[in-house]
């Protein structure tokens, strides 16, 4: 086939090779086959290929050898591995070694075709890792500090794979922006990016929200409904605050990631899904695994590659340029600038809620400022106080529950005031999960 993309298939099962060759031909692709590591390496040395599909277990070695051979000589070529059914350890090992994606045996043709289409769209070269994303807005991971340059370099590499990425970092440090950049630099950029706050969904609705439901699956289900997985078809599903998932949902999510299939509520059959999973949380998942609050097997599936976002305190040299870029965006055409004393105050501030807090400070200052210059008093900054426990509430009343509710209410209100009503930051300040904080606010009727 003249100028058709060429695919190398490496497997020691002749029937599977025949099936994949036929599938590729129907897709208009040219292919060559190899049954051993040695044959694969020989073909790679003499011919050009755009994609390689290799089994993990071969007669003379491992598919990882083929993967490493390609990584050393043709690092731009995507490689997908084929693993035995249920052998997730092999799949994770391959992804960590640089594989683009994986398939499980028995190979399903719909998944094979989806993988091939995605792999052949991998850009030969992404945006300059040290520069801004083309067409980026001022909110897109700005900063020239060494920490941010390294983050952009890592993202540039991650964008070329389909490996699950787990993004860690404090609230407001840009975890969702990093996830969006990975999506926009990768082969799925023309497909949906679906962000989900796992801590904001009531537990009773989680299954139907994630996987969708069929008409009449339950009272009120008047039509078929797509879940997050279906909405992200072909694109990226971003699971923010994934640590807040309850244990039953962790089991279902693990199944969906491993099998690449979901079952809608009320449906008899599973349906294949093609999404890339990126997760994030400000909590320490490894510690949650040790304490039994998060499943270890799910942790290993989500945390194939970890990306840690630095706090604003760790890159103080970025504060002034970030403030300038955010101010230009928020001013919406007004010629606004920051006075020298205001810039100094920003440089000296701790920013417990990171870039999000910087944006909130500037937005509030713009709304209250007079003239075209923001001064230090317009920022209304004060040292971030340590959280103080409620003061003396007097003798306990006859009703113990009323007394405890009063203590809890005061603690919640103080935490919200100190974090400018940022519930995620308030939950962290109090040492509880976002879900727990939301439940307590609802129970006590605190808006």
C-alpha positions as CSV (number, residue, x, y, z in Angstrom):
1,X,0.0,0.0,0.0
2,X,1.7,3.2,-1.2
3,X,2.6,5.6,1.6
4,X,0.2,3.8,4.0
5,X,1.3,3.8,7.7
6,X,3.3,0.7,8.5
7,X,2.8,-1.4,11.6
8,X,5.1,-4.1,13.0
9,X,3.2,-7.0,14.7
10,X,5.3,-9.2,17.0
11,X,3.6,-12.4,18.4
12,X,4.3,-16.1,18.4
13,X,0.6,-17.1,17.8
14,X,0.1,-17.4,14.0
15,X,-3.7,-17.2,14.4
16,X,-3.5,-13.9,16.2
17,X,-1.0,-12.5,13.7
18,X,-3.4,-13.4,10.9
19,X,-6.3,-11.7,12.7
20,X,-4.3,-8.5,13.3
21,X,-2.9,-8.4,9.8
22,X,-6.4,-8.7,8.3
23,X,-7.7,-6.0,10.7
24,X,-4.9,-3.6,9.7
25,X,-5.4,-4.3,6.0
26,X,-9.1,-3.4,6.3
27,X,-8.0,-0.1,8.0
28,X,-5.8,0.7,5.0
29,X,-2.6,0.0,6.8
30,X,0.5,-2.0,5.7
31,X,2.0,-4.5,8.2
32,X,4.9,-6.9,8.7
33,X,5.0,-9.7,11.2
34,X,7.6,-11.3,13.5
35,X,7.4,-14.2,15.8
36,X,10.5,-13.5,18.0
37,X,12.5,-10.7,19.5
38,X,15.3,-11.4,17.1
39,X,13.0,-11.2,14.0
40,X,11.5,-8.0,15.3
41,X,14.8,-6.3,15.9
42,X,16.1,-7.4,12.4
43,X,13.0,-5.9,10.7
44,X,13.3,-2.7,12.8
45,X,16.9,-2.4,11.6
46,X,16.1,-2.7,7.9
47,X,12.6,-1.1,7.5
48,X,10.6,1.9,8.6
49,X,7.6,1.5,10.8
50,X,5.1,4.0,12.3
51,X,3.8,1.7,15.1
52,X,4.7,-1.6,16.8
53,X,2.4,-4.0,18.5
54,X,4.2,-6.7,20.5
55,X,3.3,-9.5,22.7
56,X,4.9,-9.5,26.2
57,X,5.8,-13.2,26.1
58,X,7.8,-14.4,23.2
59,X,9.8,-17.6,22.5
60,X,13.2,-16.0,22.8
61,X,12.5,-13.2,25.2
62,X,10.1,-10.5,26.3
63,X,8.3,-7.7,24.5
64,X,10.1,-5.3,26.9
65,X,13.2,-6.1,24.9
66,X,11.5,-5.0,21.7
67,X,10.2,-1.9,23.5
68,X,13.7,-1.0,24.8
69,X,15.3,-1.6,21.3
70,X,12.8,0.8,19.8
71,X,13.3,3.3,22.6
72,X,17.0,3.4,22.0
73,X,16.9,3.7,18.2
74,X,13.5,5.2,17.3
75,X,12.1,6.9,20.4
76,X,9.4,8.7,18.4
77,X,7.7,5.4,17.4
78,X,4.7,4.4,19.7
79,X,4.8,0.9,21.0
80,X,1.7,-1.0,22.4
81,X,2.1,-4.3,24.2
82,X,-0.3,-7.3,24.3
83,X,-0.5,-9.0,27.7
84,X,-2.2,-12.2,29.0
85,X,-5.7,-11.6,30.3
86,X,-5.6,-10.4,33.9
87,X,-1.8,-9.9,34.0
88,X,-2.0,-6.3,35.0
89,X,1.6,-6.3,36.4
90,X,3.0,-6.8,33.0
91,X,0.9,-4.0,31.6
92,X,2.0,-1.6,34.3
93,X,5.6,-2.6,33.8
94,X,5.4,-1.9,30.1
95,X,3.8,1.4,30.6
96,X,6.5,2.5,33.1
97,X,9.1,1.4,30.5
98,X,7.6,3.8,27.9
99,X,4.9,1.8,26.1
100,X,2.2,3.9,24.5
101,X,-0.7,1.6,25.6
102,X,-1.6,-2.1,26.1
103,X,-4.2,-4.7,25.0
104,X,-5.2,-7.8,26.9
105,X,-5.8,-11.2,25.4
106,X,-8.1,-12.3,23.9
107,X,-7.7,-9.2,21.7
108,X,-11.0,-7.4,21.0
109,X,-11.0,-5.9,17.5
110,X,-12.9,-2.7,18.6
111,X,-10.2,-2.0,21.2
112,X,-7.4,-2.9,18.7
113,X,-8.8,-0.5,16.1
114,X,-9.3,2.3,18.7
115,X,-5.7,1.9,19.9
116,X,-4.2,2.0,16.4
117,X,-6.1,5.1,15.4
118,X,-5.0,6.9,18.6
119,X,-1.4,5.7,18.3
120,X,-1.0,6.9,14.7
121,X,-2.1,10.4,15.7
122,X,0.8,10.8,18.2
123,X,2.6,14.0,17.2
124,X,6.1,13.6,16.1
125,X,7.1,16.6,18.2
126,X,5.1,18.3,20.8
127,X,5.2,22.0,21.8
128,X,8.5,23.4,23.1
129,X,8.7,21.8,26.5
130,X,10.3,25.0,28.0
131,X,7.8,27.4,26.4
132,X,4.1,28.1,26.6
133,X,1.6,25.9,24.9
134,X,0.7,27.5,21.5
135,X,-2.5,29.5,21.9
136,X,-2.3,29.2,25.7
137,X,-4.2,31.5,28.0
138,X,-2.4,33.2,30.9
139,X,-3.7,30.4,33.2
140,X,-1.7,27.7,31.4
141,X,1.2,26.7,33.7
142,X,3.1,29.9,33.4
143,X,6.5,30.5,35.0
144,X,10.1,30.3,34.0
145,X,11.4,28.8,37.2
146,X,13.5,25.7,36.9
147,X,10.6,23.8,38.7
148,X,8.1,24.8,36.0
149,X,10.4,24.2,33.1
150,X,10.9,20.6,34.5
151,X,7.2,20.1,34.8
152,X,6.6,21.1,31.2
153,X,9.4,18.8,30.1
154,X,7.8,15.9,31.9
155,X,4.4,16.8,30.5
156,X,5.8,16.8,27.0
157,X,6.9,13.2,27.5
158,X,3.7,12.1,29.2
159,X,1.6,13.5,26.3
160,X,3.1,10.9,23.9
161,X,1.8,7.9,25.9
162,X,-1.5,6.6,27.1
163,X,-0.1,5.6,30.5
164,X,-2.3,6.6,33.5
165,X,-0.8,9.6,35.2
166,X,-1.4,10.6,38.9
167,X,-0.8,14.3,39.6
168,X,0.0,15.2,43.2
169,X,0.4,18.7,44.8
170,X,-1.4,21.1,47.1
171,X,-4.8,22.6,46.4
172,X,-4.5,25.4,43.8
173,X,-1.1,24.3,42.5
174,X,-2.4,23.7,38.9
175,X,-3.1,19.9,38.8
176,X,-6.1,20.3,36.4
177,X,-4.1,22.7,34.2
178,X,-1.3,20.0,34.0
179,X,-3.9,17.4,33.1
180,X,-5.3,19.6,30.4
181,X,-1.9,20.3,29.0
182,X,-1.1,16.5,28.8
183,X,-4.4,16.1,26.9
184,X,-3.9,19.0,24.5
185,X,-0.3,17.9,23.6
186,X,-1.3,14.3,23.0
187,X,-3.0,12.3,20.3
188,X,-6.5,12.8,22.0
189,X,-6.4,16.6,21.7
190,X,-9.4,16.6,19.3
191,X,-11.5,14.5,21.6
192,X,-13.2,15.5,24.9
193,X,-11.4,16.3,28.2
194,X,-13.9,15.5,31.0
195,X,-12.9,16.7,34.5
196,X,-14.7,15.1,37.4
197,X,-14.5,16.2,41.1
198,X,-14.8,12.8,42.8
199,X,-15.5,14.4,46.2
200,X,-18.5,16.4,44.9
201,X,-20.7,13.4,43.8
202,X,-23.1,11.9,46.3
203,X,-22.2,8.2,46.9
204,X,-25.6,7.0,45.9
205,X,-25.3,8.6,42.4
206,X,-21.7,7.6,41.7
207,X,-22.3,4.4,39.6
208,X,-24.9,6.1,37.4
209,X,-22.8,9.2,37.0
210,X,-19.6,7.4,36.1
211,X,-21.0,4.6,33.9
212,X,-24.4,5.9,32.8
213,X,-27.8,4.1,32.9
214,X,-30.4,2.6,30.7
215,X,-34.0,3.9,30.4
216,X,-36.2,2.6,33.3
217,X,-33.2,1.3,35.2
218,X,-34.7,3.0,38.2
219,X,-37.5,5.4,39.0
220,X,-37.0,8.6,37.1
221,X,-34.8,7.1,34.5
222,X,-36.9,8.3,31.5
223,X,-34.1,8.0,28.9
224,X,-30.7,6.5,28.4
225,X,-28.0,8.6,30.1
226,X,-24.3,8.8,29.3
227,X,-21.8,8.6,32.2
228,X,-18.5,10.3,32.5
229,X,-16.7,7.4,30.7
230,X,-19.0,7.7,27.7
231,X,-18.8,11.5,27.6
232,X,-14.9,11.2,27.5
233,X,-15.0,8.6,24.6
234,X,-11.7,8.8,22.7
235,X,-10.5,11.5,25.0
236,X,-9.3,12.0,28.6
237,X,-11.1,11.4,31.9
238,X,-9.6,13.5,34.7
239,X,-10.5,12.2,38.2
240,X,-9.8,15.1,40.5
241,X,-9.6,14.4,44.3
242,X,-9.7,10.7,43.5
243,X,-8.8,9.9,47.2
244,X,-12.4,10.8,48.0
245,X,-13.9,7.8,46.2
246,X,-15.7,5.4,48.5
247,X,-14.4,1.8,48.6
248,X,-17.2,0.3,46.6
249,X,-16.6,2.8,43.8
250,X,-12.9,2.1,43.9
251,X,-13.7,-1.6,43.0
252,X,-15.8,-0.6,40.1
253,X,-13.3,1.9,38.8
254,X,-10.5,-0.7,39.0
255,X,-12.6,-3.1,36.9
256,X,-13.3,-0.4,34.3
257,X,-9.6,0.5,33.9
258,X,-8.4,-3.1,33.7
259,X,-11.1,-4.4,31.3
260,X,-11.5,-1.1,29.4
261,X,-15.3,-1.8,29.6
262,X,-18.2,-0.4,31.7
263,X,-21.7,-1.6,32.4
264,X,-24.4,1.0,32.5
265,X,-26.9,0.7,35.4
266,X,-29.7,-1.4,34.1
267,X,-27.8,-2.9,31.2
268,X,-27.1,-6.6,30.7
269,X,-23.9,-6.2,28.7
270,X,-20.6,-4.3,29.2
271,X,-19.6,-1.8,26.5
272,X,-16.0,-1.0,25.6
273,X,-14.6,2.4,26.5
274,X,-11.6,4.2,25.1
275,X,-10.4,6.8,27.5
276,X,-7.2,7.9,29.0
277,X,-7.2,8.2,32.8
278,X,-5.5,11.0,34.6
279,X,-6.1,11.4,38.4
280,X,-5.1,13.9,41.0
281,X,-5.4,14.6,44.7
282,X,-3.8,16.8,47.4
283,X,-3.9,13.8,49.8
284,X,-1.1,11.2,50.2
285,X,-2.5,8.1,48.4
286,X,0.4,5.9,49.5
287,X,-0.4,6.6,53.2
288,X,-4.1,6.0,52.5
289,X,-3.2,2.6,51.1
290,X,-1.2,1.8,54.2
291,X,-4.1,2.7,56.5
292,X,-6.6,0.7,54.4
293,X,-8.6,3.7,53.1
294,X,-7.6,3.2,49.5
295,X,-7.2,0.0,47.5
296,X,-3.6,-0.9,46.7
297,X,-4.4,-2.5,43.3
298,X,-6.3,0.7,42.2
299,X,-3.4,2.8,43.5
300,X,-0.9,1.0,41.3
301,X,-3.2,1.3,38.3
302,X,-3.6,5.0,38.7
303,X,-0.1,5.8,39.8
304,X,1.8,4.3,36.8
305,X,3.6,7.7,36.4
306,X,3.5,10.4,39.0
307,X,3.7,14.1,38.3
308,X,4.2,16.3,41.4
309,X,3.1,20.0,41.0
310,X,5.3,22.4,43.0
311,X,3.6,24.9,45.3
312,X,3.9,28.6,44.7
313,X,6.1,28.8,47.8
314,X,8.6,26.5,46.1
315,X,8.9,28.8,43.0
316,X,8.7,32.4,44.4
317,X,10.5,33.8,41.3
318,X,7.2,33.0,39.4
319,X,5.0,35.1,41.6
320,X,5.6,38.5,39.9
321,X,5.2,37.3,36.3
322,X,2.2,35.2,37.2
323,X,0.6,38.2,38.9
324,X,1.2,40.3,35.8
325,X,-0.3,37.7,33.4
326,X,-3.3,37.0,35.6
327,X,-3.9,40.7,36.1
328,X,-3.8,41.3,32.3
329,X,-6.4,38.6,31.8
330,X,-8.7,39.7,34.7
331,X,-8.6,43.4,33.8
332,X,-10.3,42.6,30.4
333,X,-8.7,45.4,28.5
334,X,-8.2,47.9,31.3
335,X,-4.6,49.1,31.6
336,X,-4.0,47.9,35.2
337,X,-0.6,47.5,36.9
338,X,0.7,46.5,40.4
339,X,2.5,49.1,42.5
340,X,6.0,48.3,43.7
341,X,4.8,47.9,47.3
342,X,2.0,45.6,46.2
343,X,4.5,43.4,44.3
344,X,6.7,43.2,47.4
345,X,3.8,42.1,49.5
346,X,2.9,39.4,47.0
347,X,6.5,38.1,47.0
348,X,6.4,37.9,50.8
349,X,3.1,36.2,51.1
350,X,2.9,32.4,51.8
351,X,0.0,31.6,49.4
352,X,-1.5,28.6,51.3
353,X,-3.9,28.0,48.4
354,X,-1.2,28.7,45.7
355,X,-2.0,30.1,42.2
356,X,-5.8,29.9,42.7
357,X,-5.4,32.1,45.8
358,X,-3.3,34.6,43.8
359,X,-6.0,34.8,41.2
360,X,-8.7,35.3,43.8
361,X,-6.7,38.1,45.5
362,X,-6.2,40.0,42.2
363,X,-9.8,39.6,41.2
364,X,-11.0,41.0,44.5
365,X,-8.5,43.8,44.4
366,X,-9.6,44.8,40.9
367,X,-13.2,45.0,42.0
368,X,-12.4,47.3,44.8
369,X,-9.5,49.4,43.5
370,X,-9.8,53.0,42.3
371,X,-7.7,54.0,39.4
372,X,-5.4,51.9,37.2
373,X,-2.8,51.0,39.9
374,X,-3.3,48.2,42.5
375,X,-1.6,49.2,45.8
376,X,-0.7,47.1,48.8
377,X,-3.8,48.0,50.7
378,X,-6.0,46.9,47.7
379,X,-4.7,43.4,48.1
380,X,-5.9,43.2,51.7
381,X,-3.3,40.6,52.6
382,X,-2.5,39.4,56.1
383,X,-0.2,36.6,57.4
384,X,-2.0,33.3,57.2
385,X,-2.9,32.4,60.8
386,X,-2.5,28.9,62.2
387,X,-5.9,27.3,62.7
388,X,-7.2,27.9,66.2
389,X,-9.6,25.6,68.0
390,X,-12.9,27.1,69.2
391,X,-12.7,29.2,72.4
392,X,-14.5,28.6,75.6
393,X,-18.1,27.9,74.9
394,X,-19.2,27.9,78.5
395,X,-20.6,25.0,80.5
396,X,-22.1,22.2,78.4
397,X,-25.9,22.5,78.0
398,X,-28.2,19.8,79.2
399,X,-28.3,18.4,75.6
400,X,-24.8,17.1,74.8
401,X,-25.5,16.9,71.0
402,X,-26.4,20.6,70.9
403,X,-23.2,21.4,72.6
404,X,-21.1,19.3,70.2
405,X,-22.9,20.8,67.2
406,X,-22.1,24.2,68.5
407,X,-18.4,23.4,68.8
408,X,-18.4,21.8,65.4
409,X,-20.2,24.8,63.8
410,X,-17.7,27.3,65.2
411,X,-14.7,25.2,64.0
412,X,-16.2,24.9,60.5
413,X,-17.1,28.6,60.2
414,X,-13.6,29.7,61.4
415,X,-11.9,27.3,58.9
416,X,-14.1,28.7,56.0
417,X,-13.3,32.3,57.1
418,X,-9.6,31.6,57.2
419,X,-9.6,30.0,53.7
420,X,-11.9,32.6,52.2
421,X,-14.7,30.0,51.9
422,X,-12.5,27.6,49.8
423,X,-14.0,24.3,50.9
424,X,-11.1,22.2,49.7
425,X,-8.6,24.3,51.6
426,X,-10.9,24.3,54.7
427,X,-11.1,20.5,54.6
428,X,-7.3,20.3,54.5
429,X,-7.0,22.8,57.4
430,X,-9.4,20.7,59.5
431,X,-7.8,17.4,58.6
432,X,-10.9,15.9,57.0
433,X,-11.9,14.9,53.5
434,X,-13.8,17.2,51.2
435,X,-16.7,14.7,51.3
436,X,-16.7,14.7,55.2
437,X,-16.6,18.5,55.2
438,X,-19.6,18.8,52.8
439,X,-21.6,16.3,54.9
440,X,-20.9,18.3,58.1
441,X,-21.9,21.6,56.4
442,X,-25.1,20.1,55.1
443,X,-26.0,18.6,58.4
444,X,-25.5,21.8,60.3
445,X,-27.2,23.9,57.6
446,X,-24.1,26.1,56.9
447,X,-24.2,27.7,53.5
